[in-house]
Amino acid sequence: MTGLADHPPSGLVAYAPASIGNVAAGFDLLGAALAPLDGSLLGDLVQVDVAVKSSFQVIGPFAYALADDTRPNLALRAQDLFVEAVRAGGHEVGPFAITLEKRLPVASGLGSSASSIVATLVALQALCGDPLSGSDLLSLAGKAEGLTSGSMHLDNVAPSLLGGLQLVVPGREGQPATRRLPWPSDLLMVVVHPAFRLSTAKSRGVLPERLGWHETVDFAGNLASLVQALHGQDRALLSRCLRDPLVEVHRAPLVPGFRAAQKAAKDLGALGCSLSGSGPSVFAVAEDDGQANAIAEAIREAFRGVGLESQGWVCTLDPEGARVLASGSSHF
């Protein structure tokens, strides 16, 4: 049997941006896609080609971090889920030659696994003539992400796939669904990644199995208020809600220098500052370029204080999310 596309291109390169999971207020429910102001691509690239025989390779600055992992790469897991879903619809696709350019640091809190997964799915979807719906791709991305974290969560894959600030909402018949929230165009995301690895599994492992009523109500009220602040353009309320009342207290001790970095950012007027996803990366919200650059340097200095070098970016939200860049391998 042949694939779905009548005249499939010989190869496609897809890009999926890095993301901030949780965005402080929305544990497992809120995520933001990142676009550095300098125009660089902060995220993974995946090239997919039609092939006679399946093949896979990892290149890029952080390929070395995956060299000792004996498990199938997440790009391959995403491919398997995609092929299974398309075949369930009565069509045959593949084999594929896949090249993952690992540009995001592993175990960084920047949605590294989500970026690999989403870029793979978007490349395969385009190469095969769009056989699946957008909701299908979101569901597959969530399933692939769950293979690493232990359960499906969409706070990184949704913004990486769809762009912007995404809120996970109840879907029809139990299917995953999200809604894009408005984000003030003048607000900037300062993101700093220290040279320190913290796996999602370890970060989730310190969380309590049960929460008290006070913590539950505080979390729900804070997230609801943040959504209201965004829709109502209430900057003062937004600042009060850019906090993590649920998991930060448990995860903060895992990241050397985090509390000092958070204090330094807030002392410079950041509207909020917390861990990006499960950490160790830190994000802060700034109101202009000058403040953003000062906050980035202050956070980096705090990490230097505990012996950690770091890399920082000043970003807007990526409005587009994952996309096909070009045919062929010119981006590799």
Secondary structure, 3 states (H helix, E strand, C coil): CCCCCCCCCCEEEEEEECEEECCCCCCCCEEEEEEECCCCCCEEEEEEEECCCCEEEEECCCHHHHCCCCCCCHHHHHHHHHHHHHHHCCCCCCCEEEEEECCCCCCCCCCHHHHHHHHHHHHHHHHCCCCCCHHHHHHHHHHHHHHHHCCCCCCCHHHHHHCCEEEEECCHHHCCEEEEECCCCCCEEEEEEECCCCCHHHHHHCCCCCCCHHHHHHHHHHHHHHHHHHHHCCHHHHHHHCCCCCCHHHHHHHCCCHHHHHHHHHHCCCCEEEECCCCCCEEEEECCHHHHHHHHHHHHHHHHCCCCCEEEEEEEECCCCCEEEEECCCCC
